[in-house]
């Protein structure tokens, strides 16, 4: 069976050096923002009931800003 864990996507193969490093940092920022939002939403009682609290709104906005920066 072939080990595919070391294979890179076509998009990643096009990026090298500092460009690849920047792309990974940006993706990491988006992922951390998303993870923070989801972790909060799962732990917060009002959020679990479907009502975003102020902290959730701030975390969601942070995630959206990170996604927007990644897209530009």
C-alpha positions in Angstrom: 0.0 0.0 0.0 1.3 3.4 -1.0 2.0 6.0 1.7 0.3 9.2 0.6 1.0 11.3 3.7 4.0 12.8 2.0 2.3 13.7 -1.3 1.6 17.3 -1.9 -1.3 18.8 -3.8 -0.8 20.4 -7.2 -1.3 23.9 -5.7 1.3 23.2 -3.0 3.8 22.0 -5.6 3.5 25.3 -7.4 4.5 27.2 -4.3 8.1 27.2 -3.0 10.2 28.9 -0.4 8.9 32.1 1.1 5.6 31.9 -0.9 4.8 28.5 0.5 5.8 29.5 4.0 3.4 32.5 3.8 0.6 30.4 2.4 1.0 27.9 5.2 1.0 30.7 7.8 -2.1 32.2 6.4 -3.9 28.9 6.3 -2.8 28.2 9.9 -4.3 31.6 10.9 -7.6 30.7 9.3 -7.6 27.3 10.9 -6.8 28.6 14.4 -9.5 31.3 14.2 -12.0 28.6 13.1 -11.0 26.2 15.8 -11.3 28.9 18.5 -14.8 29.8 17.2 -15.9 26.1 17.1 -14.4 25.3 20.5 -16.2 28.2 22.1 -19.5 27.4 20.4 -19.3 23.9 21.7 -18.5 24.9 25.3 -20.8 28.0 25.7 -24.3 27.2 26.9 -26.1 30.0 24.9 -24.1 29.2 21.8 -25.0 25.5 22.1 -28.7 26.6 22.3 -28.2 28.4 19.0 -27.7 32.0 20.2 -24.3 33.5 19.6 -22.9 35.3 22.6 -20.7 38.4 22.3 -17.5 36.3 22.5 -18.8 34.0 19.7 -19.6 37.0 17.6 -16.1 38.3 18.1 -14.5 34.9 17.3 -16.7 34.5 14.2 -15.7 38.0 13.0 -12.0 37.1 13.6 -12.4 33.9 11.5 -14.1 35.8 8.7 -11.4 38.4 8.6 -8.7 35.7 8.5 -10.6 34.0 5.6 -10.8 37.3 3.7 -7.1 38.0 4.2 -6.4 34.5 2.9 -8.5 35.1 -0.2 -6.8 38.3 -1.1 
